[in-house]
Amino acid sequence: MGVNVSVVAIDAGNSKTDVALIGEDGTVLATARGGGFQPPVVGVEAAVDVLAEALGRAVAELSAAGGSGGSAGASGASGASGPLGASGAHGEASGTAGVARARGVSGVPGASGGLGVLGPSVHVSACLANADLPVEEAELAAALEARGWGSSVEVRNDTFAILRAGVDDPRGVAVVCGAGINCVGMTPDGRTARFPAIGRISGDWGGGSGLAEEALWFAARAEDGRGEPSELARALPGHFGLDSMYALIEALHRGAIPMVRRHELTPVLFATAAAGDAVASALVERLAEEVVAMASVALNRLGLLEEEAPVLLGGSVLAARHPQLNDRIAALLAARAPKAEVRVVTEPPVLGAALLGLDRTGADQEVRRRLRAQYLRAPGASAPA
C-alpha cells in the first residue's frame, strides 16, 4: 500500500511555481512546475488557476504511480527517474484529469473537490509571491481553501520558504534580494518578524530592479555633468552595444530596448564596482547596509540579536556571491550581531514550503530529515553553502 499524501507544498514566485506532494513519512511523492503567480496582474482566481494547473500535473504523476500513494520513483513526462527529476528539476507531466481534480471540478472519477485524490487530512502549505501583507495572506488562503485541495491551508509570503529551506529548525532570519528586497524571521514558538516590502512607500531600497534604476540615474548624471564622473556612464550603454548614456536613455524611452531588460544592468553595476569605480562601489555599500539593517531589526524583534542564529541570504543578487557585497554584509553584521551565522541559501524554496507544512502537521525530526535528504541528494540540487 502506498504512502498517503500529508502535505501539498507550493512555492510560487512571479516567474514560476513549484509543487511537491509530500508523504506522511517525508517521501517526495510527486512534483511539478508551472507558470508564475501574479494576482496583481491577472486577479486572484486566475492566479490560483496557475497553481491548480501545476498541482494537477503533480496529481497526475501521483495517480500514474498508484493513486494517493506511490513511490519516490514515479516517472514524469520529462523522462525523469523520480519526482525530483534526473537533473533535479521538477517534472511537468501533463494530465487533464489531474488538472481537473486539482481545480476541484466535479464529475472527475475519484475526485470530490480535490479531496478524493489527495485524502481528507492533507495540509496545503503555500508560500506565495505578492502575499506581502497578512491581509493578503488571508485573502489568498481563502481562495485556496475554496478549491478544496486539503483540510487545512496556510499561506505565507514566499520569503518564508527560503528561510525554512535553509534551516533545520524554524529559527532564524532570511534576507532575499532578487528583483526586490525582503526580510523575514521566525522562531519555533511561532513568532515572526517581517516587513511590508512593497517598495519605496514601505521604506525599502535595493533589489535588482532598484539597483538598476540607481545605476542609470548616476550614469546619466555622470555623462551630462550634473554628477560625479563614473565608469557607469560607459559600461551601462556598452552592455547594449551603445556608445553613450544619451543613446541608452533614448532607446529605453522609445522602446527600442524594452524596460524589462533593465535588470541586465545589475551585474554590470557589480562588475564596475569590482573594477574600482567609486560611484558603483557606493551603491554596493549601500545595499550591504540595507541588508544588514533589515536582518538586524528582524533579529532584534525576535530576541535573537545577542544569540547564535542563522542569517540566510537568498535571491539572485545575494546568491551570485559578489565578493564586495557579501563580504561587506558579513563584516557589518559581525559588528551588529556578533553571533549571527551568515550563509547563502542554495536549497530550493519548495523544500521550505514542504518543511513548513510538516511543522504544521507535527511531523517528527526524522520525517523532516528524510525530506531534506531527498532534495540534497537529487542530481542538480544544491547542498548548503
Secondary structure by P-SEA (a helix, b strand, c coil): cccccccbbbbbcccbbbbbbbcccccccccbbbbbbbcccccaaaaaaaaaaaaaaaaaaaaaaccccccccccccccccccccccccccccccaaaaaaaacccccccccccccccccbbbbbbbccccccaaaaaaaaaaaaaaccccbbbbccaaaaaaaaacccccbbbbbbccccbbbbbcccccccccccccccccccccaaaaaaaaaaaaaaaaaccccccccccaaaaaaccccaaaaaaaaaaccccccccccaaaaaaaaaaaccaaaaaaaaaaaaaaaaaaaaaaaaacccccbbbbbbbcccccccaaaaaaaaaaaaaaacccbbbbbbcccaaaaaaaaaaaaacccaaaaaaaaaaaaacccccccc
